[in-house]
Each structure stands twice: as structure tokens, then as C-alpha cells.
Amino acid sequence: MLGKRINSLIIISLTINYMKTNKITYVLVSMLVLTGLALSSGVANAAFDLKAWFKGNVKAEEKIENKIEKVENKFEERMDKLTGKPDHVKVSVASNVSLSANGKVNVVGAKVTAVSGNTVTASSTLGSATLNWTINANADTKINGSNTSGNTITNISVGDTINFQGILTASSGSSLSLTATSIKDLSIVREPVRTTLAGAIKSIAGTVAPTTMVVASGNVDYTANIATSTSVLGSTWLTLPLSSFQVGNKVTVYGTINANNTIDATVVRNNNVR
């Protein structure tokens, strides 16, 4: 009897170690162990319905899979809510004008009425009064946060809403002229756009972050920038090493898309690897 118990303990120990390294076959291995225990204990008519036990474990596994799928769907719904944002900002800004004694001007929410050469004409409505601005730009004027070599007045259109700063040079009634130090067009300044991208891996630069991954989605190749802070996951949402990602794997990338088809990834998920 003691020998049978020792043998049973050895079987259990080996089974536990095997289960730790091979989760896929744990149901079959456990079934065999329980059968062996019943036989080694000399229980000929054991109250042990093997078929019912197996069926119960399969149902339990299905319930776990269903819960994982529900969590996965909720996560993707939350991420999808971040997509579909417009490339341009929808502007609704109240006009505000600030004039200092030294001639410095700071205007928020002016409406562009004309653009000609290096001059923008705009108006600000303050209650029932209207101020008309002649805004002259030069090589030192910063437009949309950059100097004129990067963003020019030609990007500004009639009807756009702008903020500007500068030095007052002339005034006549409700018309004022100034040399602008900065102009910001709120109608064309791009904001970060969050997106969810699904596709197949075309190439991987490296297996250690920071690195990049080219993902083909539709007819476009996107370069996903993977930082050390990027969450790299498998299909079951568990952490996965980048070395598990292979060319051809189906992946989902969540992050901020840039104008040059690059994505600053916050999450990269491999749908082919658990």
C-alpha cells in the first residue's frame, strides 16, 4: 500500500512539472493521472465518472475563453472610440484682443478675410465693434510654430481662425496694422490622431525596443515605432517578447498616426501567437 502511494505522489509531481511547461495538454494528462490513482488505490467501482469530469473541464476552459474574448472586445471597442478623429481641428474660439503700452499686440480668434503675398487681413468681433487687422509677415515671423521656411502664409486661407502676436505699426479708426512675430492658424494645425491599425508584418528592424516594424494594411505600408514603453502582447493579451514576432504574422497596432504613415505605437498585439 505504501509503495502504491509513493508511486502516486511521483506521478502527481511529474504531472505538475509537465503542466507548468505544457499547458495545452494539461486536461489529458490530469485525466490519465486521476485514472491511475483510482486504479492504484484498488477502487474497482470508484464513483468517478471520467467522461463527466472531462466534459466539465472542457466547459470550464470554454468559459475562460469566452471571458477573455469579452475583455478583448471591450478593450478594442475602447480603442476604436479613439479612431476616426478628423485631421484638422474644429475651431470655435471667442475673439480676444490685448494691446500693451509699448505697442505689443496679442490677438486670439481673429477671422481671416484676405491673404495677399506676405500680408494677411483679419477681423476681430468684440461685442458690437469690429477691429480690422493688416498683418505683415517677414522672414522672422513664426507661422504655426515654425519660421516661414517650414510653414508659409500660402497655407492660410480666407475663413480660417488665427491667433497672432506682433508690434503695432499704424492705426486708423478701427483698422490697425502690425508686423507679426507669430501667426498660428487654428484651422490647419494638425492634432495627434489616435488609430487602430490591423495588418501583416512586412519586416522587423530588431527584436529589442526601441525598434520599428513595417505593417502592410490594405495597400499602404505603415512603420510602427516601438518604444521601450510600448506594450507588446500576444493574442491572449499577455506580454510577449518581440522575438516572437515573425514576418507574415497578423498584428494590431494601437497608437498615434503621423502624416508620413508612421505610427507611434502604444500597444502592439500579435494575433497569431498566444
C-alpha positions as CSV (number, residue, x, y, z in Angstrom):
1,M,0.0,0.0,0.0
2,L,2.8,2.4,0.9
3,G,4.5,1.7,-2.4
4,K,1.4,2.5,-4.3
5,R,1.0,5.8,-2.5
6,I,4.6,6.7,-3.2
7,N,4.1,5.9,-6.9
8,S,1.0,8.1,-6.9
9,L,2.9,11.0,-5.4
10,I,5.7,10.6,-8.0
11,I,3.1,10.7,-10.8
12,I,1.5,13.8,-9.3
13,S,4.8,15.6,-9.0
14,L,5.8,14.7,-12.6
15,T,2.4,15.8,-13.8
16,I,2.6,19.3,-12.1
17,N,6.0,19.9,-13.6
18,Y,4.8,18.9,-17.0
19,M,1.7,21.1,-16.7
20,K,3.9,24.1,-15.9
21,T,5.8,23.7,-19.2
22,N,3.0,22.4,-21.4
23,K,-0.4,24.0,-20.7
24,I,-2.0,22.7,-23.9
25,T,-2.3,19.0,-22.8
26,Y,-3.0,19.5,-19.1
27,V,-6.6,18.2,-19.4
28,L,-5.5,14.9,-20.9
29,V,-2.6,14.4,-18.5
30,S,-4.7,15.2,-15.5
31,M,-7.3,12.7,-16.7
32,L,-4.7,9.9,-17.0
33,V,-3.3,10.7,-13.5
34,L,-6.7,10.6,-11.9
35,T,-7.5,7.3,-13.7
36,G,-4.2,5.8,-12.4
37,L,-4.9,7.0,-8.9
38,A,-8.3,5.3,-8.9
39,L,-6.8,2.0,-10.1
40,S,-3.7,2.1,-7.8
41,S,-6.0,2.6,-4.8
42,G,-7.7,-0.6,-5.6
43,V,-11.1,1.0,-6.2
44,A,-12.7,-1.2,-8.7
45,N,-16.1,0.6,-8.7
46,A,-14.9,4.1,-8.0
47,A,-17.6,6.7,-8.0
48,F,-15.6,8.5,-10.7
49,D,-17.3,9.4,-14.0
50,L,-14.3,10.1,-16.2
51,K,-16.5,11.3,-19.1
52,A,-18.4,13.8,-17.0
53,W,-15.1,15.1,-15.5
54,F,-13.6,15.6,-18.9
55,K,-16.8,17.3,-20.2
56,G,-16.8,19.6,-17.1
57,N,-13.2,20.7,-17.6
58,V,-13.8,21.4,-21.3
59,K,-16.8,23.6,-20.4
60,A,-14.7,25.4,-17.8
61,E,-12.0,26.1,-20.4
62,E,-14.7,27.4,-22.8
63,K,-16.0,29.8,-20.1
64,I,-12.4,31.1,-19.6
65,E,-12.0,31.6,-23.4
66,N,-15.4,33.4,-23.5
67,K,-14.4,35.8,-20.7
68,I,-11.1,36.5,-22.5
69,E,-13.0,37.2,-25.7
70,K,-15.4,39.6,-23.9
71,V,-12.5,41.5,-22.3
72,E,-10.7,41.7,-25.6
73,N,-13.8,43.0,-27.4
74,K,-14.4,45.7,-24.7
75,F,-10.7,46.8,-25.0
76,E,-10.9,47.0,-28.8
77,E,-14.2,49.0,-28.5
78,R,-12.5,51.5,-26.2
79,M,-9.5,51.8,-28.5
80,D,-11.8,52.2,-31.6
81,K,-13.5,55.1,-29.9
82,L,-10.2,56.9,-30.3
83,T,-10.2,56.4,-34.0
84,G,-11.9,58.3,-36.8
85,K,-10.9,61.8,-35.5
86,P,-10.5,64.4,-38.2
87,D,-7.1,65.5,-39.3
88,H,-7.9,69.2,-38.6
89,V,-9.1,70.9,-35.5
90,K,-12.7,72.1,-35.4
91,V,-12.4,75.7,-34.3
92,S,-14.7,77.7,-32.2
93,V,-12.7,80.4,-30.4
94,A,-14.0,83.7,-28.9
95,S,-12.1,86.8,-30.0
96,N,-9.7,88.4,-27.5
97,V,-7.5,91.4,-28.1
98,S,-4.7,92.6,-25.9
99,L,-2.7,95.8,-26.6
100,S,0.1,97.0,-24.3
101,A,1.6,100.5,-23.9
102,N,4.8,99.5,-25.9
103,G,2.7,98.6,-28.9
104,K,2.7,94.8,-28.5
105,V,-0.4,93.1,-29.8
106,N,-1.8,89.7,-28.9
107,V,-5.0,88.6,-30.7
108,V,-6.9,85.4,-30.3
109,G,-9.7,84.1,-32.5
110,A,-9.5,86.6,-35.5
111,K,-11.1,85.6,-38.8
112,V,-9.1,85.8,-42.0
113,T,-10.7,88.0,-44.7
114,A,-7.9,88.1,-47.2
115,V,-4.4,86.8,-48.0
116,S,-2.0,88.6,-50.4
117,G,1.7,88.0,-50.6
118,N,3.2,88.3,-47.1
119,T,0.1,90.1,-45.8
120,V,-3.0,88.6,-44.0
121,T,-6.1,90.7,-43.4
122,A,-8.3,89.6,-40.5
123,S,-11.1,90.9,-38.3
124,S,-12.0,90.6,-34.6
125,T,-15.5,91.0,-33.3
126,L,-15.7,92.4,-29.8
127,G,-19.4,92.8,-28.9
128,S,-20.9,95.1,-31.5
129,A,-17.5,96.5,-32.5
130,T,-15.2,95.1,-35.3
131,L,-11.4,95.6,-35.5
132,N,-9.8,95.1,-38.9
133,W,-6.2,93.9,-38.9
134,T,-3.5,94.1,-41.5
135,I,-0.9,91.6,-40.5
136,N,2.5,91.8,-42.2
137,A,4.8,88.8,-42.0
138,N,8.6,88.8,-42.7
139,A,11.5,86.3,-42.5
140,D,11.4,86.3,-38.7
141,T,7.7,85.7,-38.4
142,K,6.9,82.2,-36.9
143,I,3.9,80.6,-38.6
144,N,2.2,77.7,-36.9
145,G,5.2,77.4,-34.6
146,S,7.9,77.3,-37.3
147,N,9.6,80.0,-39.3
148,T,8.4,80.8,-42.8
149,S,10.7,78.2,-44.4
150,G,8.6,75.4,-42.9
151,N,5.1,76.9,-43.0
152,T,4.1,79.9,-45.1
153,I,1.3,82.3,-45.4
154,T,0.1,80.4,-48.5
155,N,-1.1,77.7,-46.1
156,I,-3.6,80.3,-44.6
157,S,-7.0,80.6,-46.3
158,V,-9.9,83.1,-46.1
159,G,-12.3,82.0,-43.4
160,D,-9.5,80.4,-41.2
161,T,-9.4,81.3,-37.5
162,I,-6.0,82.7,-36.4
163,N,-4.1,83.8,-33.3
164,F,-1.2,86.3,-33.8
165,Q,1.2,88.5,-32.0
166,G,3.3,91.4,-33.2
167,I,4.2,95.1,-32.9
168,L,1.6,97.7,-33.9
169,T,2.9,100.0,-36.7
170,A,-0.2,102.1,-37.6
171,S,-3.8,102.6,-36.8
172,S,-6.7,104.5,-38.4
173,G,-10.1,104.2,-36.7
174,S,-10.9,100.5,-36.4
175,S,-8.1,99.5,-38.8
176,L,-4.8,98.5,-37.3
177,S,-1.5,97.4,-38.9
178,L,1.3,95.4,-37.3
179,T,4.4,93.4,-38.0
180,A,3.7,89.9,-36.9
181,T,6.2,87.9,-34.7
182,S,3.9,84.8,-34.8
183,I,0.8,83.6,-36.6
184,K,-1.0,80.4,-35.7
185,D,-3.7,79.1,-37.9
186,L,-6.1,77.1,-35.7
187,S,-7.9,75.7,-38.8
188,I,-4.9,73.8,-40.2
189,V,-2.7,72.9,-37.2
190,R,-2.8,69.1,-37.0
191,E,-3.5,67.4,-33.7
192,P,-2.3,63.9,-32.9
193,V,-4.8,61.3,-34.3
194,R,-5.2,58.0,-32.4
195,T,-5.8,55.0,-34.6
196,T,-6.2,51.2,-34.6
197,L,-4.3,49.5,-37.5
198,A,-4.6,45.9,-38.4
199,G,-2.3,44.2,-40.9
200,A,0.5,41.8,-41.6
201,I,4.1,42.2,-40.6
202,K,6.3,43.0,-43.6
203,S,9.6,43.5,-41.9
204,I,11.1,43.9,-38.4
205,A,14.2,46.0,-37.7
206,G,15.0,44.4,-34.4
207,T,13.8,42.2,-31.5
208,V,14.6,44.7,-28.7
209,A,12.9,48.0,-28.2
210,P,13.3,50.7,-29.3
211,T,12.8,49.4,-32.8
212,T,10.5,49.6,-35.8
213,M,8.1,47.3,-37.6
214,V,6.6,47.7,-41.1
215,V,3.0,46.6,-41.2
216,A,1.1,46.2,-44.5
217,S,-2.5,47.3,-44.2
218,G,-4.6,47.4,-47.3
219,N,-2.3,48.9,-50.0
220,V,-0.3,51.0,-47.5
221,D,2.9,50.2,-45.6
222,Y,3.0,51.7,-42.2
223,T,6.1,51.9,-40.0
224,A,5.3,51.3,-36.3
225,N,7.7,52.9,-33.9
226,I,8.0,50.6,-30.9
227,A,9.4,52.3,-27.8
228,T,10.5,50.7,-24.5
229,S,7.2,51.9,-23.1
230,T,5.1,50.2,-25.9
231,S,3.1,47.2,-24.6
232,V,3.9,44.1,-26.7
233,L,1.2,41.5,-26.4
234,G,0.1,38.1,-27.7
235,S,-3.4,37.1,-28.8
236,T,-4.5,36.5,-25.2
237,W,-3.3,39.9,-24.1
238,L,-0.3,38.6,-22.2
239,T,3.1,40.1,-22.5
240,L,5.1,38.7,-25.4
241,P,8.8,39.2,-26.4
242,L,9.4,40.9,-29.7
243,S,11.4,37.9,-30.8
244,S,8.1,36.0,-31.1
245,F,7.0,38.3,-33.9
246,Q,7.7,37.0,-37.4
247,V,7.2,38.3,-40.9
248,G,3.7,37.4,-42.0
249,N,2.1,37.5,-38.5
250,K,-1.2,39.3,-38.3
251,V,-0.9,42.2,-35.8
252,T,-3.0,45.0,-34.4
253,V,-1.3,48.3,-33.7
254,Y,-2.8,51.0,-31.4
255,G,-1.1,54.4,-31.4
256,T,-0.8,57.9,-32.8
257,I,-0.5,58.1,-36.6
258,N,1.7,60.7,-38.2
259,A,1.4,62.4,-41.7
260,N,4.3,60.2,-43.1
261,N,2.5,56.9,-42.4
262,T,4.4,56.2,-39.2
263,I,2.7,55.2,-36.0
264,D,4.0,55.9,-32.5
265,A,2.7,52.6,-31.1
266,T,1.3,52.3,-27.5
267,V,0.2,48.7,-28.0
268,V,1.3,46.1,-30.5
269,R,-0.6,42.8,-30.4
270,N,0.4,39.6,-32.3
271,N,-2.9,37.8,-33.2
272,N,-1.1,34.6,-34.3
273,V,0.9,33.9,-31.1
274,R,-0.6,33.2,-27.7
